Amino acid sequence: MFERFTRTARDTVVRAVEEAKRAEAAEVTAEHLALALLATPCGALLAEHGVRREDIASAYETARRRAGLSESDASALRALAIEVDHVVGSVEGAHGTGAMVPRGRRRRFAPRGHVPVAADTKEVLRRCLREAVDMGDRQLDDRHLLLGLVTTCGVAADLLDEHGIDYASLRARRRKAS
């Protein structure tokens, strides 16, 4: 699949890996991909809608404190009368701040400097490819990566939706550009 990526898309994936290394993360996650997209032509669209690096980092930090639950996950649990922030507060009260934060582990046999790609990022890349195929595009670019992010349930999709960036608006924008 990587051979179908434009230079911009390849650079975005490389930047995502660099983001993961800088954060000393165990894996390259959708968070790192979202941060990397800020430096692409799609970054201008994100900026237009008020999406900043701090917003992405804050949304993911909140999700980490909630054991990885996104805002839509927390809303679904709220509908079942489960207040996630109360649960987190109780757990942290008993076990300390950050007690629910998932602890990443590097693989023992991974080559030095190699950061594996997380399942959520693989799903974004699969959906990115599906979007390109659906659009009849031969190459994948940063717009496809952004579409992959908004169609994959999770923190990035929730954050982008809060800022008015969703699948329908991105596809409509694409049709206008064609």
Beta strands, then each sheet from edge to edge (+ up, - down):
end
